[in-house]
Every structure is written in C-alpha cells, then in structure tokens.
Amino acid sequence: AIRKAQEAAAAKPEFKGSVLFVETRDFVRKAEDSPNPSHGHHEFGNAETYFLVGDALGKGLLKLQSN
C-alpha cells in the first residue's frame, strides 16, 4: 500500500518535473544472502542493497535535474 501511495503522489501533475518515484523492491537481497539475516529492518544490513538503491535514487535525481 505504501509503495502505491508513493507512486501515486509522484504521478500527480503538480509534481511533474520535481518528484520521481523509483522502484527499489527488486534490489533487496534475501535474508540468507545478507550479514544480518535476523534483522528484518534495514534490508538485513546488505551493502549491495544499499548500493543498488542509492544508485537508482542518484540516477533518478540526475533525471530530474536534466528536466
């Protein structure tokens, strides 16, 4: 529900060019492939997840700046 709400907010005409929704759920690695498998928060402390999310957000910001 929260992702749909975030995506819907970013799609509002009044935010065009200043807000971008970036889908990141596919970047979360499995608990068993992470250093903190018992931590259901902070993506199990997986650095690859942090990198991929940050990279996607950075690319989104560059896209907004080019508009």
C-alpha positions as CSV (number, residue, x, y, z in Angstrom):
1,A,0.0,0.0,0.0
2,I,2.8,2.4,0.8
3,R,4.6,2.0,-2.5
4,K,1.4,2.5,-4.4
5,A,0.7,5.7,-2.5
6,Q,4.3,6.9,-3.1
7,E,4.0,6.2,-6.8
8,A,0.6,7.9,-7.0
9,A,2.0,11.0,-5.3
10,A,4.9,11.2,-7.7
11,A,2.5,10.9,-10.6
12,K,0.4,13.9,-9.6
13,P,0.5,16.7,-12.3
14,E,1.5,19.4,-9.8
15,F,4.7,17.5,-9.0
16,K,5.7,16.8,-12.6
17,G,9.4,17.5,-13.1
18,S,10.1,17.8,-9.4
19,V,9.2,14.4,-7.9
20,L,10.2,11.0,-9.2
21,F,9.1,7.5,-8.0
22,V,11.9,5.0,-8.0
23,E,11.0,1.3,-7.7
24,T,13.6,-0.3,-5.4
25,R,11.9,-3.5,-4.1
26,D,13.9,-5.7,-6.6
27,F,17.2,-4.5,-5.0
28,V,16.5,-6.1,-1.6
29,R,18.6,-9.2,-1.2
30,K,17.4,-12.3,0.6
31,A,18.0,-12.6,4.3
32,E,20.1,-15.7,3.9
33,D,22.4,-13.8,1.5
34,S,22.9,-10.9,4.0
35,P,25.1,-10.4,7.0
36,N,22.2,-9.8,9.4
37,P,19.5,-12.3,8.4
38,S,17.6,-11.9,11.6
39,H,17.2,-8.2,11.1
40,G,14.0,-7.7,9.1
41,H,14.7,-3.9,9.0
42,H,17.4,-2.0,7.1
43,E,17.4,-4.7,4.4
44,F,19.3,-7.2,6.6
45,G,22.4,-4.9,6.5
46,N,23.1,-5.9,3.0
47,A,25.6,-3.4,1.4
48,E,24.6,-4.5,-2.2
49,T,21.0,-3.5,-1.4
50,Y,22.2,-0.1,-0.1
51,F,24.4,0.4,-3.2
52,L,21.7,-0.5,-5.7
53,V,19.1,1.7,-4.0
54,G,21.4,4.6,-3.8
55,D,22.5,4.2,-7.4
56,A,18.9,4.1,-8.6
57,L,18.0,7.2,-6.5
58,G,21.0,9.0,-7.8
59,K,20.1,8.3,-11.4
60,G,16.6,9.5,-10.6
61,L,17.9,12.8,-9.3
62,L,20.0,13.2,-12.4
63,K,16.9,12.7,-14.5
64,L,15.1,15.4,-12.5
65,Q,18.0,17.8,-12.9
66,S,18.1,17.4,-16.6
67,N,14.4,18.5,-16.9
